[in-house]
Amino acid sequence: MEEGKLGQKDQHQKQDIEIKESLLRIKHKILVMSGKGGVGKSSVAAYLSVALAKRGYKVGLMDVDLHGPSIPRMLGLKGNIGQGTGNKKARPVSYLPNMEVISIESLLGENKDAATIWRGPLKIGVIRQFISDMEWNDLDYMIIDSPPGTGDEPLTVAQTIPDALALIVTTPQEVSLADVRKSINFCRQVNMEILGLVENMSGLTCPHCGKTIDLFKTRGGMMTAKKEGLRFLGTLPLEPQVVMNGDVGNMGLLDDDKLPIAQEFNKMVDEIVQLTQNRAKTVPKTRSEFPIIDKGPKNLKMLVVPVSEGKLSSHFGHCEQFAFIEIQNGKIVKTEMRDPPAHEPGVLPQWLHEQGANVVIVGGMGENAQQLLRGNGIEVIMGAPMDSPESLANQYLSNALVSGENRCDH
């Protein structure tokens, strides 16, 4: 009996080593999760993987939704896993020359509709084997599609892949957001860094009149991200073509630049690439991406607004002055106008950092300036209305101000 236990312990330790070796060959790991089913999480994971692969990155897609795997069918993936080098490991299923996929459905043989009736230990073991027993190529990105909730699967990922980033998907209505807040708290409890939150199914464009119908309300994800101090990655509209393409295994939707969802999704992918590629420079050493935001507005020291003619300037680099608004205990205690230095690339973000800015509210701003500010732990609120600095500060403190469209044209 004792020898059996020692043998199991040795096997577990050997597997731990194999997992670490495999993960060292993967640059970025992103866990796509949600607190509630039916929000389009698997669609986001699949399209994100394909979009990254089409940008030339080497991508692995791991479907750890063991009870309801949908990734192979969405991709139209027909093959099963292959034999690895030297017959020691298995090969994930190839989807594109630079993208490979593993899902429990690829192991079920001909009966793809068989139910997976497993308890926790079995599920944990399979997820670990998806990493240790698979011969993954060197990857730029590993996208992990998790089932909804905060159970065994996302917990196993958090424990097995400690540097994974969480991408949380929600729909705008409160019944979904309530579960999303549980996902946010889960990530914080297991020390998983949250890459950001995306609001899916946000508005349907009527094919007859062209107006937007908010079937599941709107802006709920944006407001949650604001209140929780998280990055809001984008708003994805409802698109019936997503459903039709998913049923037939067609992933070409993002190639149609005329579709609003393709435009929004590709913008989100570009931001994810920029965030992950610059992560070593832009993310503090704490587990939170923007620790100053997580402290909440009561602890903010300085909020900054670019001003022209007494109101928010449309572009922060061409304003007349900056309003520095000091906040203590959730209240404005002092407002001071300061003249900016000469407008040169990179100068204003550094100057604002030296001035002690914690939050910058702007109408528009270039991408480089955004990254420099966020790299110094400064929150950026984009697309704010043309109000007075004090009005914008009060909106921010009351959680009524969220990032909107960037009005910068460069």
C-alpha positions as CSV (number, residue, x, y, z in Angstrom):
1,M,0.0,0.0,0.0
2,E,2.8,2.4,1.0
3,E,4.7,1.5,-2.2
4,G,1.6,2.3,-4.2
5,K,1.3,5.7,-2.6
6,L,5.0,6.4,-3.2
7,G,4.6,5.4,-6.8
8,Q,1.7,7.7,-7.3
9,K,3.7,10.5,-5.6
10,D,6.6,10.0,-8.0
11,Q,4.3,10.0,-11.0
12,H,2.7,13.2,-9.8
13,Q,6.1,14.9,-9.3
14,K,7.2,13.7,-12.8
15,Q,4.1,15.1,-14.3
16,D,4.7,18.4,-12.5
17,I,8.1,18.6,-14.1
18,E,6.6,17.9,-17.6
19,I,4.0,20.5,-17.1
20,K,6.6,23.2,-16.1
21,E,8.7,22.2,-19.1
22,S,5.7,22.5,-21.5
23,L,4.6,25.9,-20.0
24,L,8.1,27.3,-20.4
25,R,7.6,27.0,-24.2
26,I,4.4,29.0,-24.2
27,K,4.8,32.8,-23.9
28,H,1.3,33.9,-23.1
29,K,-1.6,32.0,-21.5
30,I,-5.1,33.4,-21.5
31,L,-8.0,31.7,-19.7
32,V,-11.4,32.7,-21.3
33,M,-14.0,32.3,-18.6
34,S,-17.4,33.5,-17.5
35,G,-19.6,33.1,-14.5
36,K,-22.6,32.1,-16.5
37,G,-23.3,29.9,-19.5
38,G,-24.6,31.1,-22.8
39,V,-22.7,34.4,-22.9
40,G,-20.6,33.4,-25.9
41,K,-17.4,32.5,-24.1
42,S,-16.4,29.6,-26.4
43,S,-17.1,31.8,-29.4
44,V,-14.7,34.5,-28.0
45,A,-12.1,31.8,-27.3
46,A,-12.3,30.3,-30.7
47,Y,-12.3,33.6,-32.6
48,L,-9.5,35.0,-30.5
49,S,-7.4,31.9,-31.3
50,V,-8.1,32.1,-35.0
51,A,-7.5,35.9,-35.1
52,L,-4.2,35.5,-33.4
53,A,-3.1,32.7,-35.7
54,K,-4.1,34.8,-38.8
55,R,-1.8,37.6,-37.4
56,G,1.0,35.1,-37.7
57,Y,1.3,34.0,-34.0
58,K,1.7,30.4,-33.1
59,V,-1.4,29.5,-31.1
60,G,-2.7,26.6,-29.1
61,L,-6.4,26.3,-28.1
62,M,-7.2,24.1,-25.2
63,D,-10.8,23.3,-24.5
64,V,-11.2,22.3,-20.8
65,D,-15.0,22.4,-20.9
66,L,-15.1,18.6,-20.4
67,H,-18.8,18.2,-20.1
68,G,-19.9,20.5,-23.0
69,P,-17.0,20.8,-25.4
70,S,-18.0,22.9,-28.4
71,I,-14.6,24.1,-29.8
72,P,-14.1,21.3,-32.3
73,R,-17.6,21.8,-33.8
74,M,-17.2,25.6,-34.0
75,L,-13.9,25.1,-35.8
76,G,-15.2,22.4,-38.1
77,L,-12.4,20.2,-36.7
78,K,-12.7,16.6,-37.9
79,G,-9.4,15.0,-37.0
80,N,-8.3,13.2,-33.8
81,I,-5.1,13.6,-31.9
82,G,-2.0,12.2,-33.5
83,Q,1.2,10.4,-32.3
84,G,4.0,12.5,-31.0
85,T,7.7,12.2,-31.6
86,G,9.1,8.9,-30.3
87,N,5.6,7.6,-29.4
88,K,5.9,9.2,-26.0
89,K,3.3,11.9,-26.3
90,A,0.3,12.7,-28.4
91,R,0.0,15.6,-30.8
92,P,-2.9,18.1,-30.6
93,V,-5.1,18.4,-33.7
94,S,-3.8,20.8,-36.3
95,Y,-6.3,23.4,-37.4
96,L,-4.0,25.9,-39.2
97,P,-0.3,25.5,-39.9
98,N,0.4,27.7,-36.8
99,M,-2.6,26.7,-34.7
100,E,-3.3,23.4,-32.8
101,V,-6.3,22.3,-30.7
102,I,-7.0,19.8,-27.9
103,S,-10.5,19.0,-26.7
104,I,-12.0,16.0,-24.9
105,E,-14.2,15.6,-28.0
106,S,-11.1,14.8,-30.0
107,L,-10.6,11.7,-27.7
108,L,-14.2,10.4,-28.0
109,G,-13.7,8.6,-31.3
110,E,-16.8,8.3,-33.5
111,N,-19.4,9.0,-30.8
112,K,-19.0,12.7,-30.4
113,D,-22.3,12.9,-28.5
114,A,-21.2,10.7,-25.6
115,A,-21.7,12.2,-22.1
116,T,-18.6,12.8,-20.0
117,I,-19.7,11.8,-16.5
118,W,-16.7,12.6,-14.4
119,R,-16.1,13.9,-10.9
120,G,-13.4,16.4,-9.8
121,P,-10.3,14.2,-9.6
122,L,-10.8,12.8,-13.1
123,K,-11.3,16.2,-14.6
124,I,-8.3,17.6,-12.8
125,G,-6.2,14.7,-14.1
126,V,-7.3,15.2,-17.7
127,I,-6.6,19.0,-17.7
128,R,-3.1,18.3,-16.4
129,Q,-2.6,15.7,-19.1
130,F,-3.7,18.2,-21.7
131,I,-0.5,20.0,-20.8
132,S,1.9,17.3,-19.8
133,D,1.1,14.5,-22.3
134,M,0.6,16.7,-25.3
135,E,3.5,17.5,-27.6
136,W,2.8,21.2,-28.1
137,N,4.9,23.3,-30.4
138,D,6.6,26.4,-29.1
139,L,3.7,28.8,-28.8
140,D,3.1,32.5,-28.6
141,Y,-0.3,32.1,-27.2
142,M,-2.3,29.4,-25.4
143,I,-6.0,30.2,-25.2
144,I,-7.9,28.1,-22.7
145,D,-11.7,27.8,-23.0
146,S,-13.2,27.0,-19.6
147,P,-16.7,26.0,-18.7
148,P,-18.9,28.6,-16.9
149,G,-18.6,29.0,-13.2
150,T,-15.8,28.8,-10.7
151,G,-15.4,25.0,-10.3
152,D,-12.8,22.4,-10.8
153,E,-11.7,23.4,-14.3
154,P,-10.8,27.1,-13.9
155,L,-9.4,26.3,-10.5
156,T,-7.1,23.6,-12.0
157,V,-6.0,26.0,-14.6
158,A,-5.2,28.7,-12.0
159,Q,-3.2,26.2,-9.9
160,T,-1.4,24.5,-12.8
161,I,-0.7,27.7,-14.9
162,P,0.1,30.4,-12.3
163,D,0.9,33.0,-14.9
164,A,-2.4,32.6,-16.9
165,L,-4.4,35.8,-17.5
166,A,-8.2,35.8,-17.2
167,L,-10.3,37.2,-20.0
168,I,-13.9,37.4,-18.6
169,V,-16.9,37.4,-20.9
170,T,-20.3,38.7,-19.9
171,T,-23.5,40.0,-21.4
172,P,-25.0,43.3,-20.3
173,Q,-27.9,42.2,-18.1
174,E,-27.7,42.0,-14.3
175,V,-28.3,38.2,-14.2
176,S,-25.1,37.7,-16.1
177,L,-23.2,40.4,-14.3
178,A,-24.0,38.9,-10.9
179,D,-22.2,35.7,-11.9
180,V,-19.4,37.7,-13.5
181,R,-18.6,39.4,-10.2
182,K,-18.2,35.9,-8.7
183,S,-15.7,35.2,-11.5
184,I,-13.8,38.4,-10.6
185,N,-13.7,37.5,-7.0
186,F,-12.6,34.0,-7.9
187,C,-9.6,35.4,-9.8
188,R,-8.7,37.6,-7.0
189,Q,-8.9,34.8,-4.4
190,V,-6.6,32.5,-6.5
191,N,-4.3,35.3,-7.5
192,M,-5.0,35.1,-11.2
193,E,-4.4,38.4,-13.0
194,I,-7.4,39.7,-14.9
195,L,-6.5,40.8,-18.4
196,G,-9.9,42.5,-18.9
197,L,-13.6,42.1,-19.4
198,V,-15.5,42.0,-22.7
199,E,-19.2,42.6,-23.1
200,N,-20.8,40.2,-25.6
201,M,-24.2,40.3,-27.3
202,S,-24.4,44.1,-26.7
203,G,-27.1,45.3,-29.1
204,L,-28.6,43.8,-32.3
205,T,-28.8,45.9,-35.4
206,C,-32.2,45.6,-37.0
207,P,-31.8,44.3,-40.6
208,H,-34.9,46.3,-41.7
209,C,-34.5,49.8,-40.1
210,G,-30.8,49.7,-39.1
211,K,-31.5,50.7,-35.5
212,T,-29.8,49.1,-32.5
213,I,-32.0,46.9,-30.3
214,D,-30.6,46.4,-26.8
215,L,-32.0,42.9,-26.2
216,F,-29.9,42.4,-23.0
217,K,-29.7,46.0,-21.9
218,T,-26.4,47.9,-22.6
219,R,-23.2,49.1,-20.9
220,G,-23.5,46.7,-18.0
221,G,-20.1,45.2,-18.7
222,M,-18.6,48.6,-19.0
223,M,-20.0,49.7,-15.7
224,T,-18.9,46.5,-13.9
225,A,-15.3,46.9,-15.3
226,K,-15.3,50.5,-14.0
227,K,-16.6,49.6,-10.6
228,E,-14.2,46.7,-10.2
229,G,-11.2,48.6,-11.5
230,L,-10.7,46.4,-14.5
231,R,-9.8,47.0,-18.1
232,F,-12.8,47.0,-20.4
233,L,-11.6,45.4,-23.6
234,G,-14.6,45.9,-25.9
235,T,-18.3,45.7,-26.7
236,L,-19.3,43.0,-29.2
237,P,-22.7,43.3,-30.8
238,L,-25.1,40.5,-31.5
239,E,-24.5,39.0,-34.9
240,P,-26.7,36.1,-36.2
241,Q,-23.9,35.1,-38.6
242,V,-21.8,34.0,-35.5
243,V,-24.5,31.4,-34.8
244,M,-24.8,30.2,-38.4
245,N,-21.0,30.0,-38.9
246,G,-20.5,28.2,-35.6
247,D,-23.1,25.5,-36.6
248,V,-21.2,24.7,-39.8
249,G,-17.6,25.2,-38.5
250,N,-16.9,28.3,-40.4
251,M,-14.5,30.8,-38.7
252,G,-14.3,33.3,-41.6
253,L,-16.6,35.9,-40.0
254,L,-13.7,38.2,-38.8
255,D,-12.5,38.6,-42.3
256,D,-15.5,40.7,-43.3
257,D,-14.5,44.2,-42.3
258,K,-18.0,45.5,-43.0
259,L,-19.5,43.6,-40.1
260,P,-19.6,45.7,-36.8
261,I,-18.7,42.6,-34.8
262,A,-15.6,42.0,-37.0
263,Q,-14.5,45.6,-36.5
264,E,-15.0,45.5,-32.7
265,F,-13.5,42.0,-32.3
266,N,-10.4,42.8,-34.3
267,K,-9.8,46.0,-32.3
268,M,-10.1,43.9,-29.1
269,V,-7.6,41.4,-30.4
270,D,-5.1,44.2,-31.3
271,E,-5.4,45.5,-27.8
272,I,-4.8,42.0,-26.3
273,V,-1.7,41.6,-28.4
274,Q,-0.4,45.0,-27.3
275,L,-1.1,44.3,-23.7
276,T,0.5,40.9,-23.6
277,Q,3.5,41.9,-25.7
278,N,4.2,44.9,-23.5
279,R,3.3,43.2,-20.3
280,A,6.8,43.1,-18.9
281,K,7.0,46.8,-19.3
282,T,3.5,47.9,-18.5
283,V,2.3,45.7,-15.7
284,P,3.5,46.3,-12.1
285,K,5.0,43.4,-10.1
286,T,1.7,43.0,-8.1
287,R,-0.9,40.6,-9.3
288,S,-3.3,43.4,-10.1
289,E,-2.8,45.1,-13.5
290,F,-3.7,48.6,-12.1
291,P,-3.4,48.5,-8.3
292,I,-4.3,52.1,-8.0
293,I,-7.7,51.4,-9.5
294,D,-8.4,48.5,-7.2
295,K,-8.0,50.8,-4.2
296,G,-11.2,52.6,-5.2
297,P,-11.8,56.3,-5.7
298,K,-11.6,57.1,-2.0
299,N,-7.8,56.6,-2.1
300,L,-7.1,58.5,-5.3
301,K,-4.8,61.4,-4.8
302,M,-4.9,63.2,-8.1
303,L,-7.3,63.2,-11.0
304,V,-6.2,65.1,-14.2
305,V,-8.4,66.6,-17.0
306,P,-7.0,68.4,-20.1
307,V,-8.9,71.7,-20.4
308,S,-9.6,74.1,-23.2
309,E,-11.9,77.1,-22.7
310,G,-13.0,75.8,-19.3
311,K,-14.1,72.3,-20.5
312,L,-12.6,69.0,-21.4
313,S,-10.3,69.3,-24.4
314,S,-11.0,66.9,-27.2
315,H,-7.4,65.8,-27.4
316,F,-5.2,65.8,-24.3
317,G,-2.0,66.7,-26.2
318,H,-3.3,70.0,-27.5
319,C,-5.0,71.4,-24.5
320,E,-4.5,74.9,-23.0
321,Q,-4.0,73.6,-19.4
322,F,-4.4,70.6,-17.2
323,A,-6.8,70.6,-14.2
324,F,-5.3,68.7,-11.3
325,I,-8.1,67.7,-9.0
326,E,-7.1,66.5,-5.5
327,I,-9.4,63.9,-4.0
328,Q,-9.5,62.7,-0.4
329,N,-12.1,60.3,1.1
330,G,-14.1,60.4,-2.0
331,K,-14.5,64.2,-2.1
332,I,-12.8,67.0,-4.2
333,V,-10.7,69.1,-1.8
334,K,-8.7,71.1,-4.3
335,T,-8.5,72.0,-8.0
336,E,-5.4,73.5,-9.5
337,M,-4.7,74.6,-13.2
338,R,-1.2,73.8,-14.5
339,D,0.5,74.7,-17.8
340,P,1.8,71.6,-19.7
341,P,5.3,71.3,-21.1
342,A,6.0,71.5,-24.8
343,H,4.0,68.9,-26.7
344,E,6.5,66.3,-27.8
345,P,6.1,62.5,-28.1
346,G,6.3,60.8,-24.7
347,V,6.7,64.1,-22.7
348,L,3.2,64.5,-21.3
349,P,2.8,61.0,-19.9
350,Q,6.1,61.3,-18.1
351,W,5.2,64.8,-16.8
352,L,1.8,63.6,-15.5
353,H,3.4,60.7,-13.7
354,E,5.9,63.1,-12.1
355,Q,3.0,65.4,-11.1
356,G,1.4,62.5,-9.2
357,A,-1.5,61.7,-11.5
358,N,-3.6,58.6,-10.7
359,V,-6.4,59.1,-13.3
360,V,-6.5,60.9,-16.6
361,I,-9.9,61.7,-18.2
362,V,-9.7,62.5,-21.9
363,G,-11.7,62.9,-25.0
364,G,-9.1,61.3,-27.2
365,M,-5.5,60.1,-27.0
366,G,-2.9,58.3,-29.2
367,E,-2.2,54.6,-28.5
368,N,1.4,55.3,-27.5
369,A,0.4,57.9,-24.9
370,Q,-2.2,55.4,-23.5
371,Q,0.4,52.7,-23.0
372,L,2.9,55.1,-21.4
373,L,0.3,56.3,-18.9
374,R,-0.9,52.8,-18.1
375,G,2.6,51.7,-17.8
376,N,3.0,54.1,-14.9
377,G,-0.2,52.8,-13.2
378,I,-2.4,55.7,-14.3
379,E,-6.0,54.9,-15.2
380,V,-7.1,56.3,-18.6
381,I,-10.8,57.2,-19.1
382,M,-11.4,57.6,-22.8
383,G,-14.2,59.4,-24.8
384,A,-15.5,61.5,-21.8
385,P,-18.1,64.2,-22.5
386,M,-17.1,67.8,-22.9
387,D,-17.9,68.9,-19.4
388,S,-16.1,70.9,-16.8
389,P,-13.3,69.2,-14.9
390,E,-15.2,69.3,-11.6
391,S,-18.3,67.7,-13.3
392,L,-16.2,64.9,-14.8
393,A,-14.5,64.3,-11.4
394,N,-17.9,64.0,-9.7
395,Q,-19.1,61.6,-12.4
396,Y,-16.0,59.5,-11.9
397,L,-16.4,59.4,-8.1
398,S,-20.0,58.3,-8.5
399,N,-19.0,55.5,-10.9
400,A,-21.0,57.2,-13.7
401,L,-18.1,57.7,-16.0
402,V,-16.7,54.9,-18.2
403,S,-14.4,54.7,-21.1
404,G,-16.1,55.4,-24.5
405,E,-14.9,55.8,-28.0
406,N,-11.5,57.3,-28.5
407,R,-11.9,60.6,-30.3
408,C,-8.2,60.7,-31.3
409,D,-7.6,60.4,-35.0
410,H,-4.0,59.3,-34.8
